[in-house]
């Protein structure tokens, strides 16, 4: 349309939107299968963003560092949450995450808080953090994947004064379902449900379990997705919306205080000789080794026992550990069933566009 056409165009008033109208079509990472378009509503995004702001904001903390993509649900909800700000906010946006640049920007811009995913924490730990004082940095919100308790504790020990506040969510829940409120954090948990959500832990028959029992995490609430784009029925093999409850495909439990703990992804479960092996347990053990930057664990089909545990490991530059030594390290920490019988060293462990561990890519390397 040229200038003359613009001048002739009739003036239009504001477009009325209902809370249930489609606001955003966000695609899942596709880590367990085909990426799906998730339909999110205006009302759902508004509600979650408001709750996230109310639960996370600390008075006077207004300078943020954002290295997560704004084109994905995590980055989107951070942007919308800032619209609920009660004081002016400043955000330093990174085109992509790079640990040295992250530390430099945090210092130069006097950043007070930031948003990260666990793989970013792992990469930051490979840097000489003690040489990068960050006196202004107060907390980091962390989501998108489970964060090992040892990793959290090491980071907070090496960067004094900084607390990591974990949360949990899916694209299907408008990005955030639970969060650890400042001052009420339980390390190792992903926090309490947002006010608009209810968490139920269910067994394989769909029955709700008691506090402390491990099962599938199911979420109900007004901010759930409208559905998957182009699909009339939920996928029985993956995340499914049954009625108004979302069966996430994630395994976890809640404690007596209502805090949620994520164990692993149901589809990532390895069954070795009839025993369940959660990859995260093995990864947490491997990641505690001083020579390891990050690891990824998957199951390789093995006719005799069903699946064998295989670990892909990214080492630090000056590492001297051997594959055999890492196997023994893991065996001593996770037991005779769970430890990997095979360790493969890689230049970098593959991640998705939102820096989640890409197990699908790792499985492809087993062929």
C-alpha positions in Angstrom: 0.0 0.0 0.0 1.5 3.4 -1.1 1.2 6.7 0.7 -1.9 7.8 -1.2 -3.7 4.6 -0.4 -2.9 5.0 3.3 -4.3 8.5 3.3 -7.6 7.2 1.7 -7.9 4.2 4.1 -10.7 4.6 6.7 -9.6 5.1 10.3 -10.1 2.0 12.4 -10.8 1.9 16.1 -9.5 -0.6 18.6 -10.3 -4.3 17.8 -12.3 -5.9 20.6 -10.9 -9.2 21.8 -12.4 -11.8 24.1 -10.2 -13.5 26.7 -10.8 -16.8 25.0 -9.7 -15.6 21.6 -6.4 -16.9 20.1 -3.5 -14.6 20.9 -0.4 -16.6 20.0 0.5 -19.8 18.2 3.7 -21.1 19.8 5.5 -24.3 18.7 6.8 -26.9 21.1 10.5 -27.9 20.9 9.7 -31.2 19.4 12.1 -33.1 21.7 10.0 -36.2 21.7 8.4 -36.1 18.3 6.9 -33.6 15.8 6.7 -30.0 16.9 3.1 -28.9 17.6 1.5 -25.5 17.3 0.0 -24.6 20.7 -2.9 -22.2 20.7 -2.7 -19.8 23.6 -5.5 -17.3 24.5 -5.4 -13.7 25.4 -6.9 -14.4 28.8 -4.5 -17.3 29.6 -1.4 -15.3 28.7 -2.6 -12.3 30.7 -3.4 -14.4 33.7 -0.1 -16.3 33.8 2.0 -13.2 33.1 0.3 -11.4 36.0 0.8 -14.3 38.4 4.4 -14.6 37.3 5.0 -10.9 38.0 3.3 -11.0 41.3 5.2 -14.1 42.5 8.7 -13.1 41.2 9.0 -9.3 41.5 11.2 -7.8 44.2 10.9 -4.1 44.8 13.8 -2.2 43.3 15.0 -5.1 41.1 14.4 -3.6 37.7 17.4 -4.4 35.4 17.2 -7.8 33.8 19.4 -9.9 31.4 17.3 -12.0 29.0 19.3 -14.6 27.0 16.3 -16.8 26.1 14.5 -16.5 22.7 11.5 -14.2 22.7 10.0 -16.4 20.0 9.4 -19.2 22.4 6.9 -19.5 25.3 9.5 -18.8 28.0 10.7 -15.6 26.4 7.2 -14.5 25.4 5.8 -14.8 29.0 8.8 -12.9 30.4 7.9 -10.1 27.9 4.3 -10.0 28.8 5.0 -10.3 32.6 6.9 -7.0 32.3 3.8 -5.3 31.1 2.4 -5.7 34.6 5.4 -3.9 36.1 4.7 -1.3 38.7 8.0 0.5 38.2 10.1 1.2 35.0 12.0 -1.8 33.8 15.2 -2.2 31.8 16.0 -5.4 29.8 19.3 -6.4 28.2 18.5 -8.8 25.4 21.0 -11.3 24.1 20.7 -12.5 20.5 22.0 -15.9 21.6 23.5 -17.2 24.8 27.3 -17.2 25.2 28.6 -17.6 28.7 31.5 -15.1 28.5 29.2 -12.5 27.0 26.5 -13.2 29.6 29.0 -12.5 32.4 30.4 -9.4 30.8 26.9 -7.9 30.2 25.7 -8.7 33.7 28.7 -6.8 35.1 28.7 -3.9 32.6 24.9 -3.3 32.8 24.6 -3.8 36.6 22.1 -6.5 36.0 20.0 -7.4 39.1 18.2 -10.5 37.8 18.1 -12.7 34.8 16.3 -15.7 33.1 18.2 -18.9 32.3 17.7 -22.6 31.5 19.8 -25.4 33.2 22.2 -25.8 30.2 23.2 -22.2 30.6 24.0 -22.7 34.2 26.2 -25.7 33.3 28.1 -23.7 30.7 28.5 -20.8 33.1 30.1 -23.2 35.7 32.8 -24.0 33.1 33.9 -20.4 33.2 36.1 -18.8 35.9 33.1 -17.3 37.8 35.3 -16.1 40.6 37.0 -13.7 38.2 33.7 -12.1 37.3 32.3 -10.4 40.4 28.5 -9.6 40.0 27.6 -7.6 43.1 24.3 -6.3 41.6 23.0 -9.7 40.6 20.4 -10.9 43.0 18.6 -13.9 41.5 18.2 -16.0 38.3 14.9 -17.6 37.3 15.5 -21.0 35.8 13.1 -23.2 33.8 12.5 -25.3 30.7 14.2 -28.4 32.1 15.1 -29.9 35.5 18.2 -28.4 37.3 20.4 -30.7 39.3 20.5 -29.8 43.0 24.3 -30.1 43.0 24.5 -27.8 40.0 22.3 -25.2 41.8 24.4 -25.4 45.0 27.7 -25.1 43.1 26.6 -22.0 41.2 25.3 -20.3 44.4 28.6 -21.1 46.2 30.7 -19.7 43.4 28.6 -16.6 42.8 27.8 -15.4 46.4 24.6 -13.5 46.9 22.8 -15.0 43.9 19.8 -17.3 44.3 18.4 -19.5 41.6 14.6 -19.6 41.6 13.3 -22.6 39.7 10.0 -22.9 38.0 8.1 -25.4 35.8 5.8 -25.1 32.8 5.1 -26.1 29.3 4.1 -24.2 26.2 0.7 -25.8 26.7 0.3 -24.1 30.1 1.3 -20.6 28.7 4.9 -21.3 29.8 4.7 -21.3 33.6 2.8 -23.6 35.9 4.8 -23.4 39.2 7.4 -21.1 40.6 9.6 -20.7 43.7 8.7 -17.3 45.3 11.6 -15.3 46.6 12.0 -15.8 50.3 10.0 -19.1 50.1 12.2 -21.2 47.9 12.7 -24.9 48.4 15.9 -25.9 46.7 15.4 -28.9 44.5 11.7 -28.2 43.8 10.2 -26.2 41.0 8.0 -24.3 43.4 4.3 -23.8 44.1 1.5 -23.7 41.5 0.5 -20.2 40.2 -2.8 -19.1 41.8 -4.8 -20.1 38.6 -3.4 -23.7 38.4 -4.0 -26.9 40.3 -1.5 -29.8 40.2 -2.5 -33.5 40.5 -0.1 -36.4 40.5 -1.7 -39.5 38.8 -0.8 -43.1 38.4 -1.1 -45.1 35.2 -4.8 -45.6 35.8 -5.5 -41.9 36.2 -6.0 -42.1 40.0 -4.7 -39.2 42.0 -1.7 -40.1 44.3 -0.8 -38.9 47.7 1.9 -36.4 48.6 5.3 -37.9 48.1 4.2 -40.5 45.6 5.7 -40.3 42.1 3.5 -40.3 39.0 2.5 -38.2 36.0 2.1 -34.4 36.6 -1.4 -33.3 35.5 -2.4 -29.6 35.4 -5.8 -27.9 35.4 -6.6 -24.2 35.3 -8.0 -21.4 33.2 -4.8 -20.6 31.4 -4.3 -23.9 29.6 -3.9 -23.9 25.9 -7.0 -23.9 23.6 -5.6 -26.9 21.9 -3.1 -28.0 19.2 -3.3 -26.2 15.9 -4.9 -28.4 13.2 -5.7 -31.3 15.6 -9.2 -32.3 16.7 -8.1 -35.0 19.1 -5.3 -35.0 21.7 -2.3 -37.2 21.0 -2.6 -40.3 23.2 1.2 -40.8 23.0 2.2 -37.3 24.2 1.0 -34.3 26.1 -2.8 -34.6 26.1 -5.6 -32.3 27.1 -8.4 -34.4 28.6 -11.4 -32.2 29.5 -9.7 -29.2 31.1 -6.8 -31.2 32.6 -3.4 -31.4 30.9 -1.5 -34.7 31.2 2.0 -33.4 30.8 4.0 -36.5 30.2 6.3 -35.4 33.0 7.0 -37.5 36.1 7.1 -35.9 39.5 5.7 -35.6 43.0 4.4 -32.9 45.4 5.4 -32.6 49.0 3.1 -31.9 52.0 3.5 -28.1 51.4 2.4 -28.3 47.8 5.9 -27.8 46.2 6.4 -29.7 43.0 9.4 -31.9 42.2 10.1 -33.0 38.6 11.8 -36.4 38.2 12.0 -36.8 34.4 10.1 -37.0 31.2 7.9 -40.2 30.9 9.0 -40.8 27.3 12.7 -40.6 28.3 12.4 -43.4 30.9 14.9 -46.2 30.2 13.8 -49.8 31.1 16.9 -51.9 31.7 16.3 -55.5 32.6 12.9 -54.6 34.0 14.2 -51.8 36.2 13.2 -48.1 35.6 16.2 -45.8 34.9 15.5 -42.1 34.9 18.1 -40.4 32.7 18.2 -37.3 34.9 19.5 -39.4 37.9 22.5 -40.6 35.8 23.1 -37.1 34.3 23.1 -35.5 37.7 25.8 -38.0 38.9 28.0 -37.5 35.8 27.6 -33.7 36.0 29.1 -33.8 39.5 32.4 -34.9 38.1 34.9 -32.0 38.0 35.9 -32.7 34.4 32.3 -32.8 33.0 30.6 -29.7 31.6 27.3 -31.4 30.8 26.0 -34.9 29.9 23.0 -36.4 28.1 21.7 -40.0 28.7 19.5 -42.1 26.5 18.5 -45.7 26.1 19.9 -47.9 23.3 17.8 -50.9 22.3 19.4 -54.1 23.5 17.5 -57.4 22.8 18.7 -59.2 26.0 17.7 -56.6 28.6 15.5 -54.2 26.7 17.6 -51.0 26.8 21.2 -50.2 27.7 22.1 -46.9 29.3 24.4 -44.7 27.1 25.9 -41.4 28.1 27.1 -38.6 25.9 29.5 -36.3 27.8 31.0 -32.9 27.1 34.3 -32.4 28.9 36.1 -29.3 30.1 39.1 -28.2 28.0 41.7 -29.5 30.5 39.9 -32.7 31.3 41.9 -35.9 31.8 39.1 -38.3 32.8 38.6 -41.5 30.7 35.3 -43.1 29.7 36.1 -46.1 32.0 36.6 -43.7 35.0 33.3 -41.9 34.3 31.5 -45.2 34.1 32.9 -46.2 37.5 32.2 -42.7 38.9 28.5 -43.1 37.9 28.3 -46.7 39.2 29.4 -45.7 42.6 26.7 -43.0 42.8 23.6 -44.5 41.1 24.1 -48.2 41.6 24.6 -51.3 39.6 21.5 -51.0 37.5 21.4 -47.4 36.4 25.0 -46.6 35.6 25.9 -46.2 31.9 27.7 -49.1 30.3 28.9 -46.8 27.5 30.2 -43.3 27.6 30.8 -41.3 24.4 32.7 -38.0 24.4 31.3 -35.2 22.2 32.4 -31.7 21.5 29.1 -30.4 22.6 25.9 -32.0 23.8 23.1 -31.1 21.4 20.3 -28.7 22.6 17.1 -27.5 21.1 16.4 -23.9 20.0 15.5 -23.1 23.6 18.6 -24.8 24.9 16.9 -27.9 26.3 18.8 -31.1 26.1 17.9 -32.7 22.7 17.5 -36.4 23.5 16.0 -37.0 20.1 19.3 -35.9 18.5 21.3 -38.1 20.9 19.2 -41.1 20.0 19.9 -40.5 16.3 23.6 -40.8 17.1 23.1 -44.3 18.3 22.4 -45.6 14.8 
